[in-house]
Amino acid sequence: MTLGLLMRLLHILAAFWMISGVVGRDLTFWRAARAADVRAVHALLHASDFFERWAVIPVSMAVLVLGVATAWIQRWPMFGVLQGANTNWLFVSLVLFLGVTAAIPALRLIPRRQRRAQALEAAIAQGRITAELTAALNDRVVTVFRAVELGVLVIIIGLMAAKPF
């Protein structure tokens, strides 16, 4: 097994882990927004947070590093047309991935998560789903970002598999 093949395998395995985390996080989060009991919301958000902290956040950086290392080792034109290459699927994938990553601070997703945690804590103390918790679970910025993030991941997978251009 060559180093390039090993790096590609590690990149693919990390990507599977990250995508599983994104899907798990999103499904549990979206289900929490529809739960009728604060205990169910708490359990589902706890599961969502687990996926976020153990698969999405740390592994997304591993996917990026392993992908860049794979491209470098295999001498793939990571910047496509910018470096005079005819293939641009890797460059487009990189731009899409970095675009999603850059949206996290731009959309203030971390403070939104903190407000959601505070709203959950208050709702648990009151023993019911509050208006603040409902608003935090239905935050349009978060729900749209997560849907776009899933769409971008599907596009990147398609680019990686088909290498169309």
N, C-alpha and C positions, 0 to 999 in steps of 0.2 A: 504494500500500500504506500503510495507516494504521500508526501506532505500535503500537496494540493488536494488530493482526494480525501485525506484525513480532515483537513480544514473544512472542506465542502460538507462532509458528513456531520461534523460538529455544528456547522452553521445550520444545516437542515434540522438536526435534532433540537437545537436551541429554538429554531423558528417554530417547530411543532409545539414545544413547551410553551412558548410565548403565546401562540395562537390559541392553544387550549386555555391558557389563563385569561386571555381577552374574552373568549366565548363564555367561559365559566363565570367570570366577573360580571359580564353584561347580562347573562341570563338570570343570575341570582339578584342582581340590582333591579332589573326590570320586573322581576317577580315580587320583590320587596315593595315596589311602588304600588302593586295591586293587592297586597296583603291586607286583611281586615283586622288583624290583631297586632298590637305593638310587639308582642313576644315573637311573632313570626317575622315581623319587619327586622327586629333585632337579630334573629338567627340568620336571616337571609343576607343582611348587610355585613354580618360577621363573616359569612362565607365569601361574599363579594370582596371584602377587604383582604381575606386570606389570599385569594387569587391575585389581587392587585400587588400585594407585598411580596409574594413568593414566586410569581410567574411573570407578571406583566412588567413591573418596574425593573427588577434586576436583570431579567433575561432579555429584555428588549435591548439593553446595552450590549449584552453578549452577542446577540444576533448581529448588531451593527459591527462590532469589532471583528467577529468571526467572518462576516461577509466581506468587509474591507480587506482583511488578511487573506481570505481566499482569492479575491480578485487580484491582489498584489502578487501573491505567490504564483498564480496561474497566468499572470501577465495579461489579464483581461482589461480592456480599456474602460476603466471606471468612470471617466468623464466624457466618454463617447466622442461626439463631434468636437468638443472643446480640445481634445487632444488628437484630432485628425482621424478618428476612427469612423467606420461605416455603421457600427452597431451602437445603439443608444438605449437598449432595454435596461442595462445595468445603471446607467446614469439616471434614467427616469425613475427607476426603483429607489435609488438613493435619494433623489429629490423628494419623492413622495414620503419616504420613511422619515427623512429629516423634517419635512413639512408638518407631519403629524406630531413629531416630537417638539417642534418649536411652538405648536399651538397650545401645548400644556401650560406654559407660563403666560402666554399671550391671552388665553381665555381665563386665567386665574383659577385653574381647576383644583389646585391644592387648597387655597382658601375656601373654595366651595365644599371640598371634602370635609374640611374642619368645621364649617358651619353645619353641614349635614350631621356630623358626629355630635355636635352640641345639641342640635334639634332632637336627635335620637335620645340622647341622655335625658333631656327635659321630658320627652314623651314617656320614657320608661319611668321616670319619677312620678309622673301623673297617672301612669297606668293606662294610657290611651294614645291613639294616634292624634297628634296635634296638627293644627293648620300649618305650623312652621315645618314640621316633619314632612307633611304632604307636599309643601312647596319645594323643600329641598330634594325630595325624591323625584319630583317632576320638573326640576330645573331644566329648562329648554336647552341651555348651553351645553350641559352635561349630556343629555340624551342625544342631541344632534351630533355632538363631537364623537360620542361612542358609535353611533351609526356610521358616520363618515370614516372613523378609524377602521371599522370592520370592512367597509367597502374598499378602502385603500389597501388593506391587507389582502383582500381577494384579488385586486388588480395586480399587486406585487407578485402574488403567487402565480397568476397567469403570465406575467412577464418573465418570471424565472423559469417557468415550465416551457413556454412557447418560444421565448427569445424572438419575438416577431420582427424586431427592427434593430 
